[in-house]
């Protein structure tokens, strides 16, 4: 299993728009064949994180090529303040 944690800081005042678009991304991503879980977590004011679990590396790679990821990811861009922090982990148990 592949786990990805993508931590994001959001531009102040854009949380509502971010949450609407991010919700669409979560909903579409959860329908992908290799996705185990895909969640949006609140970390604090203007801070969110996507917690993603994939069956394997192929499923994680396939997610990045989906139309919904490309389209909605671009739409999220204006709401993200700075570069996201990405942690990629592999299950060892």
Beta strands, then each sheet from edge to edge (+ up, - down):
strand 1: 2-9
strand 2: 35-44
strand 3: 47-54
strand 4: 85-90
sheet 1: 2+ 3- 1+ 4-
end
